[in-house]
Amino acid sequence: MKILIIEDEPDLLIGIKDFLEKERYVCETASNFNDADQKLAVYHYDVALIDITLPGGSGLKLIEHLKRHTTDTGIIIISARNSLDDKLTGLDLGADDYITKPFHLSELNARVKAVLRRRKFDGATSVIFQEIEMFPDQGTVKVRDKNLELTKKEFELLLFFISNKNRLLTRESIAEHLWGDNIDLADNFYFIYTHINNLRKKIVKNRGNDYIKNVYGIGYKFTDE
Amino acid sequence: MKLLSRLTNRYLSLSLVVMVFSGTIIYFSLSVIINRQLDERLNENLQSVNKQLTLVPETTFFDPVAHVEKTKENIEETIFSDTLIFNEREHEFEDYRQISSTQHIAGDYYHIVLRISKIESEDLLATLALVTIAGMLLLWLILFLVTRRIAKSLWQPFFTNLKQIEQFSVITQNEVQLEETGIFEFDQLNESVRKLTRKITSDFQNQKQFSEDVSHELQTPLAIISSRLESLLENPGLEEHADSLNSIYTSVRRLSKLNNAMIMLRKIENNQFASEERTNLKEVLKEKLEEFSELIRLKELQLETQLTDNMMVAISKSLIEILINNLISNSINHTEQGGKIKIDLSGRKLSICNTGKEQIPDPAKLFNRFYKGDPVSQTAGLGLAIVKKICDLHSLDIHYEFYNNLHCFVITRQK
């Protein structure tokens, strides 16, 4: 899978690139409008991450150009502006998703995977991790081929874990993934703790393994290592 | 007191004084003139009596108009005076002007007193006074009405401009549209107001631009710090620094959240959510309660809802979602485990209540930025400030109540 990362802030660009390369994506980068425009015209990418504010032009223009000759590239807008207008315009132009700075790399990763799932397999695919199989479109989970009943948030949590398997998920990134970044909950960590405990119990009860590991007070890791 | 009525009152009292003063002067000068005329007539009459007595010494004269008697000597000089004579028929005293004089006629001395009734001249004086007062009153009334009318049209542009100034708001950025009055003082005032509002607006804009720029400039470094920290945290072998890294990470995330909330406040202030949309509060409330239902269950809270009516508000859906999010998460945050959340929607009123033991010590501060009921809370303290801002800008009233151990936030749509 090939991803083009268009971002003018070098530090952030490297951070995103490193993270996604560990997920075994082939990553290319562009840090200004012209570079990005040329690369998008010449090569084919599975996903393009596009920053809206770029030296040399607007990221929204890039989406227009891209949509003119290819339609199967997934597009995720990255914006520092947190602006509703940009979001709506971007989605109107055909972007698949929208993420606002500052974001968690794990969140970006989950979004990239979701876009790929929708684009490449029309969503008709399952996400498999060992004995666990998730069907994001139907919202169902099977453990050892037996249905597992999960609440909505538990399902989102498990999908987030599997999308970021073997990686550290901080409690903050989990909270924002589950409840959005506009909700200021005082008991965040307690809620996450309870959700994770319930999820664990349900999986183990269905004869699955407990893959959720605590990582020294910072967060959790979903791993079979 | 209005300037106009104060002015009128001054006019009124001043003209009253002038009227009394000039009335008195007129009265006295007129009486002096009348007396002088009467005296002249009395003098003429005295000459006639003199003549008559010279011709016919024994002429009879009638009291009280003329009284003549012989005397031995010259008693007195000619004296004019006022006197009162009792009128038998009318049973009252009447005013007379009299001359008394001793005349030497044909060898004899006569003491002659002649009188003229002043009733006629007094009537004249009274009529004159009446006419004068009536004229003055009329003049005063006309003056009063004319001044009022003129003042009204003169002050009209002032009041129009005042209305404009009242409607001025730094947020809307509209310059005040002041009417030219053609009156020097008013135009001077207009000029000053224009300068002042321009200055306020530009200061406010600069201030706002600055804080917006700061927020936006902060976003990228914050994003870099937290993404770099996240990759760092993945490295094995950093266990001994876990605590420090964790606390750095938590603080950076708090900073990001705070910054996001500040940007949100600014966006609401800038009306960037403006839309023609009408949103059904009940629908949003249902959606949000569905989303929060797991949290409410996890905290073992009882949820009691009574969503009777649809309530339509002219606010974009995304803004209403923020409003409801903040209010419900605030309730969840501040309810003890096992407590109760009660939500009522009926008519134009939405109340979101949660159980709690004590009243908040300083409810007036509740909607202030960075106010925290619980000082150690990890939340930014901007949630309710955002709620208040949304309400203020969209004709919604919000207030806090405490009764029956319930903390309530009540939102009412203004008519």
Interface residues (C-beta under 8 A of the other chain):
Chain A: E9 D11 L12 G15 I16 D18 F19 A80 R81 N82 S83 L84 D85 K101 P102 F103 H104 L105 S106 T151 K152 K153 R167 L168 T170 E172 S173 W179 G180 D181 N182 I183 D184 L185 A186 D187 N188 F191 T194 H195 V215 Y216 G217 I218 G219
Chain B: H216 Q219 T220 L222 A223 I224 S226 S227 R228 E230 S231 L233 E234 E239 A242 D243 L245 N246 Y249 T250 R253 S256 K257 N260 A261 I263 M264 K267 Q272 F273 E294 L295 L298 K299 S318 I322 N325 N326 S329 I332 N333 H334 D374 S377 Q378 T379 A380 L382 G383
